[in-house]
Amino acid sequence: MNKYRIPFNKPFHVPQAEEYVLDALRSDGQCGNHKWCKKCADLLKDKFGFKEVFLVPSGTDALEMGCILAGLKPGDEVILPSYTFSSTGNAVVMQGAKPVFCEINPDTMNIDPDQIESLITPRTRMILPIDYAGIPCDLERINPIAEKYGLTVFVDAAQSLNSKDAQGYWSGARTPIAAFSCHETKNFGCGEGGLLSVNNPDWILQANFIQEKGTDRRLVLDGVKSKYGWVTKGSSFLLSDILAAMLYAQFEAMDEITALRGKVVDAYSTLFEPFVQKGCVKVPRPPAGTILNNHAFFVIFDSPKNRQAFLAGLKEWDISAYIGYVPLHSSTMGLSLGYKAEDLPLTENLAARVVRLPLYADLGREGLSYMIDRMGYVMSKLYSC
Ligand SMILES: Cc1ncc(COP(=O)(O)O)c(C=O)c1O
């Protein structure tokens, strides 16, 4: 009998959330942008320096709201990594724009800035990188390319709240807009939720309109107008204040959660380093100076066969690991858009060899040494050392 069952992910329970949610339940303002939404937005603006923060029902919604805000139109082209979640691609196609898939860098699994310029055409409007595993994408390289060609950079920062890049910028603070997820699988979650950070002051009012079903209700709330109406394209991009109350407790515990997850990341780094030295596997190699939020840890095996053997070995010990994304360009939808698997050989090759390991804050409190011991056993058998 195994001592522990190790799931891939577990939401972290913050006791204060119960008190906050009860407060929201008893209040007369339970829809979006009430007390707890404002408290969340203020906390994030203070900590990360975002100009404005919109609490939305999911990271997927944050991506769609951002694409509307950036004025994406049918026929526009958007450059994004193929190695991402469907929501990144959906946000583009929902506006009638075309996703143009780019290769990734194996050190981070993020978009490879060296490959971006060759994909730019007169129709390109946006670069949409992601911060895979909480590792900030290379904006030091991406932003100048965007500036040269007059493109918007919109970061899918679903996984990277509370990470800092090698130049010392918080994730989401270095581009006009960035989308975050607060899904239960993320570091700070409320079941389903998300955020859009808006740093271009000229876009903030328009973002309010888009969030409020395309109406100028914000002007009525601010006492500028007496009656609101339909002014632009929008949707219902509001998180309920009840979920925001839960989320606020998570944000208050941000340092504790990050530190607990860090213990797991440190244990993985120590376990895998000898196998990295021998050339059997690769692990994340963020640029020096990056401060991670410890969202995820991935291992790239030397062959798809060894990846399978590793996963099968973990299964015997009731440890859940996960193969990562199916690249978008070779997914059913990607193929229907005209892409072929061979279009991005490096992405295909890496996606067939990568594993994402279990990582959640409670694992830093219980079960960690058991799991590391079992994982070490599986690795030693696999690479006979
Ligand atoms: C890179 C990326 N983008 C977008 C999303 C979607 O976020 P949500 O589940 O909050 O809609 C995810 C979720 O895992 C993600 O990993």
The ligand as a MOL file (V3000), in Angstrom:
LIG
                    3D

  0  0  0     0  0            999 V3000
M  V30 BEGIN CTAB
M  V30 COUNTS 16 16 0 0 0
M  V30 BEGIN ATOM
M  V30 1 C -1.2550 29.4010 -20.9260 0
M  V30 2 C -2.6940 29.3830 -20.5100 0
M  V30 3 N -3.5490 30.2720 -21.0450 0
M  V30 4 C -4.8470 30.3010 -20.6800 0
M  V30 5 C -5.3630 29.4270 -19.7660 0
M  V30 6 C -6.8200 29.4530 -19.4380 0
M  V30 7 O -7.0920 29.8900 -18.1320 0
M  V30 8 P -8.5300 29.5610 -17.4740 0
M  V30 9 O -8.5620 28.1020 -17.1900 0
M  V30 10 O -8.5520 30.3960 -16.2350 0
M  V30 11 O -9.5730 29.9800 -18.4360 0
M  V30 12 C -4.5230 28.4720 -19.1870 0
M  V30 13 C -5.0540 27.4940 -18.2280 0
M  V30 14 O -4.4510 26.5490 -17.8350 0
M  V30 15 C -3.1560 28.4470 -19.5680 0
M  V30 16 O -2.2970 27.5550 -19.0480 0
M  V30 END ATOM
M  V30 BEGIN BOND
M  V30 1 1 1 2
M  V30 2 1 2 3
M  V30 3 2 2 15
M  V30 4 2 3 4
M  V30 5 1 4 5
M  V30 6 1 5 6
M  V30 7 2 5 12
M  V30 8 1 6 7
M  V30 9 1 7 8
M  V30 10 2 8 9
M  V30 11 1 8 10
M  V30 12 1 8 11
M  V30 13 1 12 13
M  V30 14 1 12 15
M  V30 15 2 13 14
M  V30 16 1 15 16
M  V30 END BOND
M  V30 END CTAB
M  END
